[in-house]
Every structure is written in structure tokens, then in C-alpha cells.
Amino acid sequence: MSTAILAPAALLVIWSIIMLFWMAGTRLPAAKKLGIDLTAKPGGRGSDIDPDVPEKVAWKSHNYQHLMEQPTLYYATVAILAIADAGHGLNLYLAWAYTIIRIIHSIWQSTVNLVNVRFMLFLASTICLLIMAVNALWATLF
């Protein structure tokens, strides 16, 4: 099994947790400053307060949510490649590229958030993921 490909996935997990703390570290003080009641109503979500907090605070929440979306496909793809012993060479480079681009995307979205640049970063990471997914399918079929 090619386990080297698991390292960039593990790094993205750690980065996601860092984003969670960054989000909480900005959202909670902002909510307190604005006098927002943090007692969750039944069915309430943390993102419910995003319209009430400054945009730069909400951006971190939006990014954390993004890290819970498409990267789940990345984790599955990495696992398939590792199990199929195809987690080396191009797939390993693409896995690292995906992780690095997603971290840059997080920092960009959380600080500057110009959508044209953010979209290009998202597109670049998606292309990495698409190639990896096709390679995972190929590795499991043949």
C-alpha cells in the first residue's frame, strides 16, 4: 500500500482544525462584542450569526464550511489511491498540490476574499482532485 499519499490528507485535516480554532477565535469575541446571544435555539447553527458579525469574521466560517465539503471527496480519493497502491508519483504530487492550494485558498478567503482569485484557487484544486479521481478509478478497474 502507498501510504505516502496519506500525509497531505493528514495535513489538510490538521489545517481544517486550525481553521476551526481561527473561526471560533474570531466569531465568539465578535458575537460577544455585538451582544449576540450565543445560546443556540433548537435547530440553530453557528452560521446563523454570520449576517450579524463583520464580513471578515464570517469569511472564516464560510471557509471552514468549505473545508467540510469538497475535501471529503479528496479524502475518499486519497484512501482509494492508497489502498490500490497508486499513491505515488503523479498522484502523490497532485495530493500535495491539492492540500497546498486548499490551504492558500483558506488563507485568501479568510483575509482578502477577492472572489476572482479564490475561484482560480478552487478551480486549480478541483482539477487536481479530478485527475486523482480518474486515476483512482483507473487503478481500481485495471
Secondary structure as GFF3:
##gff-version 3
##sequence-region A 1 142
A	DSSP	three_ten_helix	3	5	.	.	.	ID=ss1
A	DSSP	alpha_helix	6	34	.	.	.	ID=ss2
A	DSSP	three_ten_helix	46	52	.	.	.	ID=ss3
A	DSSP	alpha_helix	55	67	.	.	.	ID=ss4
A	DSSP	alpha_helix	71	83	.	.	.	ID=ss5
A	DSSP	alpha_helix	89	111	.	.	.	ID=ss6
A	DSSP	alpha_helix	115	141	.	.	.	ID=ss7
###
